[in-house]
Amino acid sequence: VVDMRTRIAELRMLDRPERTLGSLLGAALQELAATGIRTTLALDEARLRFPADVELQLHRVATKVLQDARNGDGVTTFTMDVTLQPPYAAMILAHDGTTRLTTGSFEDYAFVRRGGTVTVDAPDRREPIVDVRLSSVEAVAGS
């Protein structure tokens, strides 16, 4: 079901360019909040947009972390701090439960292969902090 929601969100992003990545992330966070998890979003989004494929990859990273929170034990809070200022992007996503995520969980993303980074800090597989950075034109171009 979650994978289907992800695909629908991705199609909305492609079909309705007026829906920004920030608005889609906010909507996904609201869905998580509906499960009883306390959520927080800090968003700094420029009018200038990333190419659609880069936005999709960033959305997929966020969706993967949100899904991890849904599946984790003991999750009561989820925070998302997002800066989208092309060609720079930063997302810090964190929750307070158990996790299955590692830095290797994101190595197949094209923007990571081109110099972007996704790191997961989760001591003892708990309370993951996922840090996403995209800071170069090369990482955006040709994704």
VEXLUM-751370 format. One record per residue: residue in three letters; x, y, z of N, C-alpha, C in turn. Coordinates in steps of 0.2 Angstrom, whole numbers, padded with zeros to 4 digits, always signed. Atoms other than C-alpha are relative to their C-alpha. Layout:
<recs>
ALAXYZXYZXYZ ...
</recs>
This chain:
<recs>
VAL+0004-0006+0000+0000+0000+0000+0004+0006+0000 VAL-0004-0006+0000+0014+0012+0004+0004+0001-0006 ASP-0003+0000+0007+0023+0008-0012-0005+0003-0005 MET+0005-0003+0004+0007+0012-0021-0001+0008+0001 ARG+0000-0007-0002+0006+0029-0012+0006+0004-0003 THR-0007-0003+0003+0024+0033-0017-0001+0001-0007 ARG+0001+0000+0007+0020+0029-0035-0005+0006-0002 ILE+0005-0005+0001+0004+0040-0034+0003+0007+0001 ALA-0003-0007-0002+0014+0055-0026+0005+0001-0006 GLU-0004-0002+0006+0027+0053-0040-0003+0002-0006 LEU+0004-0001+0006+0014+0053-0054-0002+0007+0001 ARG+0002-0007-0001+0007+0069-0046+0005+0005-0001 MET-0006-0005+0001+0024+0077-0046+0001+0001-0007 LEU-0001-0001+0007+0026+0074-0064-0006+0003-0004 ASP+0006-0002+0003+0008+0077-0069-0002+0007+0001 ARG+0002-0007-0003+0006+0093-0059+0006+0004+0002 PRO-0006-0003-0002+0022+0103-0059-0001+0006+0005 GLU+0002-0005-0005+0013+0116-0048+0001-0003+0007 ARG-0001+0004-0006+0014+0103-0034+0008+0000+0002 THR-0007+0000-0002+0031+0106-0026+0002-0006+0004 LEU-0002+0006-0004+0042+0093-0018-0001+0002+0007 GLY+0001-0001-0007+0040+0102-0002-0007-0001+0002 SER+0007+0001-0001+0021+0101-0003-0001-0008+0000 LEU+0001+0008+0000+0022+0082-0007+0003-0003+0007 LEU-0003+0002-0006+0034+0080+0008-0005+0001+0006 GLY+0005-0002-0005+0022+0089+0019-0006-0004+0000 ALA+0006+0005+0001+0007+0078+0013+0002-0007+0003 ALA-0002+0006-0003+0017+0063+0017+0001+0000+0007 LEU-0001-0001-0007+0022+0069+0034-0007+0000+0004 GLN+0007+0000-0002+0003+0072+0037-0003-0007+0001 GLU+0003+0007+0000-0001+0054+0033+0003-0003+0006 LEU-0003+0003-0006+0012+0049+0046-0003+0002+0006 ALA+0002-0002-0006+0005+0060+0059-0007-0003+0001 ALA+0006+0003-0001-0012+0052+0056+0000-0006+0004 THR-0001+0007-0003-0005+0036+0063+0001+0001+0008 GLY-0001-0001-0007-0002+0045+0080+0007+0002+0002 ILE-0007-0002-0001+0016+0049+0078+0000+0008-0001 ARG+0000-0007+0000+0020+0067+0082+0006+0002-0005 THR-0004-0002+0005+0028+0076+0067+0002+0007+0000 THR-0002-0007+0000+0038+0092+0064+0003+0000-0007 LEU-0003-0001+0006+0043+0099+0047+0002+0008+0000 ALA-0003-0007+0001+0055+0114+0044+0001+0000-0008 LEU-0001+0000+0008+0055+0119+0025+0002+0006-0002 ASP-0003-0006+0004+0065+0131+0015+0000-0002-0007 GLU+0001+0003+0007+0060+0129-0003+0000+0006-0005 ALA+0000-0006+0005+0065+0141-0017-0005-0001-0006 ARG+0005+0000+0006+0054+0145-0032+0003-0004-0006 LEU-0004+0004+0005+0068+0137-0043-0001-0007+0001 ARG+0001+0007-0001+0065+0119-0045+0006-0005-0003 PHE-0004+0005+0002+0076+0104-0047-0003-0004-0006 PRO+0003+0004+0006+0074+0093-0063-0005-0005+0004 ALA+0005+0005-0003+0059+0081-0060+0003-0006+0003 ASP-0003+0006-0002+0070+0066-0059+0004+0000+0007 VAL-0003-0001-0006+0080+0073-0045-0005+0001+0006 GLU+0005+0000-0005+0065+0078-0035-0003-0007+0001 LEU+0003+0007-0002+0058+0060-0037+0005-0004+0004 GLN-0005+0003-0004+0075+0054-0030-0001+0002+0007 LEU+0000-0002-0007+0074+0065-0015-0007-0002+0003 HIS+0007+0002-0002+0055+0061-0013+0001-0008+0002 ARG-0001+0007-0002+0060+0042-0013+0004-0001+0006 VAL-0004+0000-0006+0073+0045+0000-0004+0001+0006 ALA+0005-0002-0006+0060+0054+0012-0005-0006+0001 THR+0005+0005-0001+0047+0040+0008+0003-0006+0003 LYS-0004+0006-0003+0060+0026+0013+0001+0002+0007 VAL-0001-0001-0007+0063+0035+0029-0007+0000+0004 LEU+0006+0000-0003+0045+0038+0033-0003-0007+0001 GLN+0002+0007+0000+0041+0020+0029+0004-0004+0006 ASP-0004+0003-0005+0055+0015+0041-0003+0002+0007 ALA+0003-0002-0007+0047+0025+0055-0007-0004+0001 ARG+0006+0004-0001+0030+0016+0051+0001-0007+0003 ASN-0001+0007-0002+0038-0001+0053+0005+0000+0006 GLY-0005+0000-0006+0050+0004+0068-0004-0001+0006 ASP+0003+0001-0006+0046-0001+0085+0002+0007+0005 GLY-0001-0005-0005+0044+0013+0098+0000+0007-0003 VAL-0001-0007+0003+0042+0028+0086-0006+0004+0003 THR+0005-0005-0003+0033+0043+0094+0001+0006-0004 THR-0001-0006+0004+0041+0057+0084+0004-0001-0006 PHE-0003+0000+0006+0047+0061+0067+0001+0007-0002 THR-0001-0007+0002+0056+0077+0061+0003+0000-0007 MET-0002-0001+0007+0060+0083+0044+0002+0007-0001 ASP-0002-0007+0001+0071+0098+0041+0003+0000-0008 VAL-0002+0000+0007+0072+0102+0022+0002+0006-0003 THR-0002-0006+0003+0081+0115+0012+0001-0002-0007 LEU+0000+0001+0007+0078+0115-0007+0002+0007-0003 GLN-0003-0006+0003+0089+0129-0015+0004-0003-0006 PRO-0004+0002+0005+0094+0122-0032+0007+0004-0002 PRO-0002+0007+0000+0108+0116-0035+0001-0004+0007 TYR-0001+0003-0007+0109+0113-0016-0007-0002+0003 ALA+0006+0003-0004+0097+0102-0006+0003-0003+0006 ALA-0001+0004-0006+0098+0096+0012-0006-0002+0003 MET+0006+0003-0004+0086+0085+0021+0003-0004+0006 ILE-0002+0004-0006+0088+0079+0039-0006-0003+0002 LEU+0006+0003-0002+0075+0066+0043+0002-0005+0006 ALA-0002+0003-0006+0075+0058+0060-0007-0003+0004 HIS+0006+0002-0004+0063+0047+0071+0003-0003+0006 ASP-0003+0002-0007+0065+0040+0089-0001-0007+0001 GLY+0001+0007-0001+0062+0022+0086+0005-0005-0003 THR-0005+0005+0003+0071+0006+0079+0000+0001-0008 THR+0000-0001+0007+0077+0006+0061+0004-0006-0003 ARG-0004+0005+0004+0083-0005+0047+0004+0003-0005 LEU-0004-0004+0005+0091+0009+0037+0008+0000+0002 THR-0007-0001+0000+0110+0010+0034+0002+0005-0005 THR-0002-0004+0006+0120+0022+0023-0001-0004-0006 GLY+0001+0005+0006+0120+0007+0011-0007+0000-0003 SER+0006+0000+0003+0102+0008+0009-0002+0005-0005 PHE+0001-0005+0005+0103+0023-0002+0006+0000-0006 GLU-0006+0000+0005+0119+0019-0013-0002+0000-0007 ASP+0002+0001+0007+0109+0015-0028-0004+0006-0003 TYR+0003-0006+0002+0102+0033-0030+0005+0003-0005 ALA-0004-0003+0005+0108+0042-0046+0004+0006+0003 PHE-0003-0006-0003+0112+0058-0036+0006-0002+0004 VAL-0006+0002-0004+0123+0048-0024+0006-0002-0004 ARG-0006+0002+0004+0133+0040-0038+0003+0006-0003 ARG-0003-0006+0004+0136+0058-0045+0002+0005+0006 GLY-0003-0004-0005+0142+0065-0028-0004+0003+0005 GLY+0004-0001-0006+0127+0068-0017+0001-0005+0005 THR-0001+0005-0006+0127+0060+0000-0006-0001+0004 VAL+0005+0002-0005+0115+0051+0011+0004-0004+0005 THR-0003+0003-0006+0122+0046+0028-0006-0002+0005 VAL+0004+0002-0006+0113+0036+0042+0004-0001+0006 ASP-0003+0001-0007+0118+0038+0060-0005-0003+0004 ALA+0005+0004-0004+0109+0025+0070+0004-0004+0005 PRO-0003+0004-0005+0118+0019+0085-0004-0005+0003 ASP+0004+0006-0002+0112+0002+0090-0006-0001-0003 ARG+0005+0000+0004+0100+0003+0076-0007+0003+0003 ARG+0006-0004-0003+0089+0016+0086+0001+0007-0002 GLU+0000-0008+0001+0085+0034+0083+0004+0002-0006 PRO-0004-0002+0006+0091+0036+0065-0001+0007-0002 ILE+0000-0006+0003+0096+0052+0058+0003-0001-0007 VAL-0002+0001+0007+0097+0052+0039+0001+0007-0002 ASP-0003-0006+0002+0107+0066+0032+0001+0000-0008 VAL+0000+0000+0008+0104+0070+0013+0003+0006-0002 ARG-0003-0006+0003+0115+0082+0004+0001+0000-0007 LEU-0001-0001+0007+0116+0088-0014+0002+0007-0001 SER-0003-0007+0000+0127+0102-0017+0004+0002-0007 SER-0004-0001+0006+0134+0101-0035-0005+0000-0006 VAL+0003+0001+0007+0128+0104-0053+0001-0007-0003 GLU-0002+0006+0002+0136+0088-0057-0005-0005+0002 ALA+0005+0005-0003+0125+0078-0045-0007+0001-0003 VAL+0007-0001+0002+0109+0086-0052+0000-0002-0008 ALA+0000+0001+0007+0114+0085-0071+0000-0007-0002 GLY+0000+0007+0003+0110+0069-0080-0002-0005+0005 SER+0003+0005-0005+0102+0061-0064-0005-0004-0004 
</recs>
